[in-house]
Amino acid sequence: MNQNELRDIVDENDNVIGQDYTWDIKTKGIRHRSVQIWIVNSKGELLLQKRSKNKRVCPSTWESAASGGVDAGESYGRAAQRELEEETGIKTRLKKLGKEYIEFDYGKDIHNKEFTGLFLGFYDGEYFAKEDELEELKLFTVEEIEKMLKEDEDQFTFPFVFLFRKYRQHLNTLSRTR
């Protein structure tokens, strides 16, 4: 996360009402926009990233294949494509599954309030893990993720857990109808 990136500040209806820098938004608990991208292969496995141990927020935890903030003036769709390509090298068509409002605290300094756009893409090709952003990328079956969540949900980011629980039922249907 670049602390000096400008993000849109949004109201309770996701309308832009201003701008501020990434780190200020997170430490002040200002409502903003983000994206999460799920990548599914032809076997129905979900690609997850393990965040870098050097991240200030949720280090060394599993989350969607790519995620990040929506830059000021950027659409959810453009942000999803950008984050996916930057973090994994994957270029594929994405479908928006939905948008959710998520709030969570991380430690004593982070008060995250965000509208998160969830996108789904199908991909069977090569990918890479951007070293400064994440530790690894790995494919998991839905059953493996559910087992890991039962064992210790803190090994995942809060937004991933929230979205997985809400949209999990779509994975089997969507992977068959791609």
N, C-alpha and C positions, 0 to 999 in steps of 0.2 A: 504494500500500500504506500503510495507516494503521498506524504502528508500535505504536499502543496498543490494537489489537484483540486480544481474547483468542482463542487457538486451543487446540484439544484437542491434548494430547501423546498419542501412541499407541505401543504396543509393536510388536514384530515381526509380530504377528498382527492389527494394526489395532484393537486394543482400547484404549479410552481409559484412561489411567493418570494424567492430570493436566492442567494448563493452564498456559500462559505467553503472553507477549505476542509478536506477530508478529516484530518485529525480533530479540528475544532468541532465538527459535526458530531463525531463519535464521543468526544469527552463532554460536550455540552448537552448531549441527548436531543439533538435536533433531527426532526423527521426528514428523511431523504430517500433515495431510490437505489436499489441494487438488483443484481441478477444472479440466478443459479442455473447451470446448464447440466442436464442429464444426458449422457451419451450411452446408448444401448447398442450392443452388437447383435449379429444375427442369431446368436445362441440365447439372447435375452439377458445377457450379463450387463451389469451397470458398471461403468468406468468411474472410479472414485479417485480423488487426489488426497494425499496426506500432506497437510499444510507444513510449510517449513518450520523447523524448531526455532527459527529466528523471528517469526511473526509475533507482533505484540498481542494480537487477539487470537485466541484458540490455537496456539502453536502445537504442532505434531498431532493434530486431530484430523479425522477423515471428513470429507465433505464431497459435494458434487464434483464432477470432472473439472469444472471451471466455475468461478464465481467472482464477483467484484462489484464495484460501485459504478453507477451510471454517471458519466461525466456531465457537467453543465451543458445544457442544450442538446444532449444526445438522447436518442430514443432507447427504450428497453431492448428492442430487437437489434439495433446497431451495437449496443453495449454487450449483448450476449455473444454476437459474432466476434467482436474484438477480443473479449476476455477468453473465449474458447481458442482462438488462433494464437493469442499471446502466450497462454499458459500451456497449451498442448500441441500446437501446430495443426490441429484438426480444422479442416474446412468442410462443412457439410450444411445442408439446409436444416434450419431449426423451426420447430413448431411451438408456439406459445401455449403452455398448458393452463396457465392462470397467473393471477397476481394476488399476493397475500400481504397483510400487514403483520409484521413480526417485531416484537420488542424483547430485548434481553439485556442483562447486565453481564459484564465480564470483568471480574475483579472489582476494585473500588473506583476505577477511573473511566470505564467504558459503559456508556448507557446508549445502546443501539436501538434506534427506532427507524424502521425502514419498510417501504413498500418493496417487496421482492417479486420480480417477474421470473417465473419458472419456465424454462424452455427445454424441449426434448429434441434430440437428433439421433440418427442411426448412422453407425460407422463401423467398418471392419478393417480399416487400413492402419498405417503406422501413426504413431504419436510419440511425443517426448514430454518429459517433465522439466519445465523451466526451473533451473536450479535455485534461483533466488526467491522463487515463489512457493515451491513445493518440494517435498522430499521424494515422493514417488507417485506413480499412477498405477492402479491395479484394477483388474476386472473382478467383480464379485457377483454371485448369484443373489437374487432377492432373498432366498432362504439364508444364505451366509450373513447378509446384512441384518436380517431379523434376529439371528442367533447372537450376533455381536451386540445388537441393541439390548437384548435381554441380559447379556453378561455384564455390560457396562456402557450405558449410553453416553457417558462422558468422553468416550473415545471418538465421538462425532461432534461436529459443531451444532449448536442449538438450531440454527436455521435449517440445516440438513435434516435433523430429526423431525422438526415441525413439518417440513414439506414432505418427507418420506411417509410419515404417518397419514398425512392428508391425501396424498396423490398415489400412494403405493398401488392401490387397486387398478390404476390406469396402466401400469407397466406391462402386465400380461396382455391386456386387450390391445394396447397401442403397438406392441412389438409384433403382434400377429397381423395387424392391419396396415402396416407401413407400406 
